[in-house]
Amino acid sequence: MEIILLQRVENLGDMGEVLRVKDGYARNFLLPQHIALRATAENRKQFESQRNDLEKANADKRTAAEKVSTEFDGATCVLIRQASEAGQLYGSVTAADIADSVRTAGTTVVRRQVQLDKPIKTLGVHAVRVFLHPEVPATVQVVVARSEEEAEVQLKAGTVAADGKGEESEAATEAQAASEEFFEEGAGPESLDSDEDSEADAEPDPDKAE
């Protein structure tokens, strides 16, 4: 399905880009979340007519998110869970759990703003990215412990699960690989402005001309 992005989506594209993505991804996520429109001729014209207003609204939201980010980035949220002596949780911590914890601390966040490729299943301090705006990520220290006392010990130790940077790097690699599954085979992003230009600028193939 061909869609127009109404906002930036990490590992996918920026506002205004026309992309060909898999139907399920568009129907189940992008369209119902109002992140994109079907790239019909009518919607393309509608987007272009509203582009300035959309970009201004996006800039205002980004500025507001950046202000919140200055205080929010590096914040800590503690989640108490039962676990084995080896540190394995009896259950897991999900993006929804982290969003609930962050909201309790006073910042409005929903589950889809929390970037968590897979549930947390071990005790420890986990660095998790939260997108206050599609272009404004912040990092939250999620402390998973069996008690408040254990959480304090973990914070004082200052150790991040899976060495922190290694975990973030691995997550980024997985996210990049996962994003490739959203595109239809052979499809890539294009700009609304480039539809006509790409055909006009194409040079003829001398072999075909003969």
N, C-alpha and C positions, 0 to 999 in steps of 0.2 A: 504494500500500500504506500502511496506517496503522500507525505504529510508536510505541513509547514510548522516549524517550531515557534511557539509563542514566548519561549524563554530558553535560556541556556540549559542544556542537559549534559552533565559531565560524561565524557567518552562517547558523546553522540553528536552534538553540534550546538551552534549559537542561535539566538533569536533571528528569525527571518530565513534560516536555511531550509531548503526543500530537500527532504531525504526520502529514500525508498526503504521502508522498514517492513519487518514481518507483520502480517495482518494481526496475529494474536497480541503482539506487543503494543500495537497501535490501539486495538479495540479494548484491551484489558487494562491499559495503563495510561498511555499518552492522551487519548481522546477523553475518557471519563474524568481525568484529573485536570482537564482544560490546559494541558501543556502544549497541545498541538491541534491543528485543524487539518482536515483532509485537503489535499492540494488540488481542489477543483478550480476551474477558471474563475468562478464567482468568489470563492474564498481568497484566491490570490489578489483579486481586485480589492476585496474588503480589507485584507491585511494591509495592502499598500496605502489605502485611504486612511487607515488608522495607525500607520506605522509610527508617526511622530508622537502621537498620544501614548502608544504602547511603550515606546522607548523612554519617554519622560516618566511614566508611571514606574517602569522598571528601575530607572535611575534613582527615583525617590525611595523606592523600597530597598534598593541596594545601600543607599546612604544611611537609612534607618538601621539596617542590619549591621552595617559597619560600626555604628555607634554602640550597639549592643555587644558586638563581638569584642570590643576593647575590654569589657569587663567579664564577658562570658568565656573567652578563650582561656583554656587552662583550668577551668572550673572542675570541681570534684563532686562526683555523686557516689554515694555508698549504697550498695545493694546487699542485703543480708540473705544468704542462702545456706542450705544444708549441703554438706559435702563429705566425702570420704577422707580418711587420713592422708591419702595420696593427693588430695586437692581436687579430685574430680567431683563436679557438682551432681547432685541428685536432681537432674533436670537441666535447665539452661537459662541464660539471660538473653532476651531477645531485644530487637530494636524498639519494640513497643514498651518493654520494661524500662529501657533507658529514657525514652521520651517521657514516660510517666514520671520518672525520677527527676528529670530536668524541669518539667512543669511544676512539680512540687517545690522546687527551688526558686520558682518565680519567672522562668523564661518559657514562653509559649513555643512548643515544638511538637510536631506530629511525627508519627512513626517513619514516614517516607523521607523525612529530613535527616534521619540517622543512617549513616553509611556503615552497615554491618553485613559483611558478605556471608557470615555464618554465625549462628548463636554462640555465645561464650559459654564454655563448659568447664572452665577451671577457675579456681580461686586466683586472686592476684589483682594487680593494677593494669588495666587495659586502656590504651589510648584509642579513642573512638572519634571519628570525624562527624560533626553535625553541621549541616548546611542551613544557616540562618536565612540564606538567600541562595539561589543557584550559583551565584558568583562569590559568595562569602562563606567559606568553610571555617569552622572553629574546631579545636580539639578539646575533648572532655576526658578527664581521667576517671574511668569507671572502676571503682574499687569493689571487688566481689569478695566478701568475707563471711565467716560464720558468726561473727559478732562485731559490735562496734569497736571493742578493744582490739580485736584482730585487725580490723581495718586501719586503726591508728598505727599499729605496728608495721603494716604493709606500707603505709604512706611515709613513715619515718625511714623505712629501708630504702624507699625511692626506687624500687625495681619495677619495671614495666614488663608485663607478661610477654614471653617470646622475644625479649630484648628490645621491645618497642619498635625501633627502626626496621628491624628485620621483618617484624609482623606487618608494619605499614607497607613496606616494599612489596611483600608477598601479596598483601591485599590489593595493592595497586595493579600488580600483574594480573591477578585473578579478575579484577574489575575490567581491565582492558580486554582480556580474552572473552569475558562474558558479554561485553558491549558488541563484539563482532557478531554475536548470535542474533542481535536485533536487526541487522541489515539483511536485506535480500541479497543473494549471491550476485556478485558483480556490481552491486549498487553502491553509491557513495554520495556524499553531500553535494548540493549545488546551491548557489545563491539565487534568489528571485531575480536579481538584476542580471544574471548571467545566462538566462534562458535563450535570448535572442543573440547575444554577443557570441556565445560559444559556436553557433552555427555560422555566423558571419565571419568569424576569425579562422575557421577551419580551412587549412590549405589543401588543395586537391592533390591526390596521389598521382604522380606522373605515370606510373605503371597502369593505373586504372584508366587514365585519360587516353592512353593509346588503345 
